[in-house]
Amino acid sequence: MKSVRIYKHGGPDVLIWEEIAAPDPGPDQVIVDVKNSSLNHLDIWVRNGIPGVPLPFTPGSDAAG
């Protein structure tokens, strides 16, 4: 599946568009077929270097599926 990923902190130039493997759900988990996603301030803060969020990070915490 296609995904935007962040591997290092910085400006918009650190966003990487790539193909990644589809997730494998565990027990009591489901996969949601996300059709659209939007960015919010959390995504910008992570990209800029907010501490405590492991990289790589996939922005788009607001999703519709």
C-alpha positions, 0 to 999 in steps of 0.5 A: 500500500502507499504511505507517506513516512517520516524517517527524520525530523525536519521540514516538508522535504523529509516526507517520503512517499513509498510502498509499504507492506499491509499491516497484519492484524493481531488478535482482537484487531481489525484493518480499516480500508482508509480512503482519505486522511488529513494532517493535523498539528500532531503530524506537524509537531512530530515532523518537527521533532516532538520528543517521545514519538518513535520513527519512522512515523506515518502521518495522518491521524485523522482518517476516514475509511 
